């Protein structure tokens, strides 16, 4: 996936946060999470959505009110009130970190087996509750505890809980309650079920909700700007009003035949899996020249992929998860007019499991960490504070930690793609390891004054090269003498690297990329690989008007492939802050992709 560069410069570096378990965390949105370093000065943990952030707890003018607020704060995390009062008495009201550590220590020393195996006062559950908002393990509560806590529940959650007690829940309501008990709101769960279908598993629904909540958290720091899509002109400058009206159809338009995500997400086939039947027909208007290839996140808001498909010549998206091509997941949708027969993968084949990718880590891998694949690579990594918390939680036990501790650790390992690098020791992936997982050459993003933060950001927003190369492999037979490429939202050159690795000569590449860091990476790769063609770059897709594109086509002799993926910031899950779909400020750049593609098609048709 090309870098979502149009917004990457608006958002600061990296951070840490937390997530739910057993989920392929496909950042549909590839957004940075609130930076850990920017907020590390605040001493108190509060939670927002599923992302734990640090906030300040301002002291009340009344000492009694302050103490009461502090007690309520830690009781809300799941600690017993008597234990909280004792910890505050020992440490004072001002040092919340020491209070939290004391509470965790007391909880770890509890002698009751029930408390050590998953009640709200055990160490892992307590840490977990500080990281997730309103998380509760309803199955482990007594009826009295449920009764005491329901006053603070939203009404819909109360209703579901009462129906559960009477045994009168429908299957859909049970799924809503299950998600609510994970800490999600019933409203978010309802939206997820509407988007993903009522038959979707809890893991898939949790995946959708958490990606949306991370996007909401980030977007709350961005200005809310509603931008109208760009007008679309053909080569003769005529406004295509009818097509424009179709493209700007609002996301709240309902469509009974809306596009649904397949399961498994293998598109028209992968090297290891092929669907039983493939039926695909392209309209005459969608045919080249040029060929085109458009990519974006699979878990977009309802109606977005219908609109994208409708605009791009009614071509049905091909949804593919890169876990079938690599050791990491990446759920994406691709709309293209490429042939789908006679595809072939890159060789040598990449590692397909975690242990194949990191064989030296196997000896440190605990038996209860059963991960076979990493989740979606993000633009940020887990913090040192988080990895130290995990080490502390695990090494309290001589044998395997209890289930609650394992759950806490696995939640964070899945979220942040942490790998075991020593006894009880986990660490985030290094940039060169991420490059390998995404199919880029070693040191692709290294050098030239590029920071580690920029490397993670650029890689986290890129294509998974092996997946894209499989789709583009059909061009090798069609263009044996080389290809001219117009690469929009180029990022760090995922499409260019894929074509090169497939042995397809790059005669001329016109690269459009806003980020100078990414343009420098592509330029460096071009020189290091001794490309014999020409690399022409621009910094903004909006610069490419009809006159400029006509000049480009005349200078290079035509465009054979238009490739790219516009920013996905406003397509993220159920983001209610700036989830404006294709009319959002950043994601509206999709219309520039179509505008430019349509211009190229019109101008190329004139040359024939």
Secondary structure, 3 states (H helix, E strand, C coil): CCCCHHHHCCCCCCCCCCCCCCCCCCCCCCCCCCCHHHHCCCCEEEEECCEEEEECCCCCCCHHHHHHHHHHHHHHHCCCHHHHHHHHHHHCCCCHHHHHHHHHHHHHHCCCHHHHCCCCCCHHHHHHHHHCCCCCCHHHCCHHHHHHHHHHCCHHHHHHHHHHHHCCCCHHHHHHHHHHHCCCCHHHHHHHHHHHCCCCCHHHHHHHHHHHHHHHHHHCCCCCCECCCCCCECCCCCECHHHHHHHCCCCCCCCCCCCCCCCCCECCCCCCCCCCCCCCCCCHHHCCCCEEEEEEECCCCCCHHHHHHHHCCCCCCEEEEHHHCCCECCEEEEEECCCCCCCCCCCCCCCCCHHHHCHHHHHHCCCCCCCCCECCCCCCCCCHHHHHHHHHHHCCCCCCCCHHHHHHHHHHHHHHCCEEEECCEEECCCHHHHHHHCCCCCCCCCCCCCCHHHHHHHHHCCCCHHHHHHHHCCHHHHCCCCEEEEEECCCCCHHHHHHHHCCCCEEEEEEECCCHHHHHHHHHHHHHCCCCCEEEEECCHHHCCHHHHHHHHHHHCCCCEEEECCCCHHHCCCCCCCCCHHHECCHHHHHHHHHHHHHHHHHHHHHC
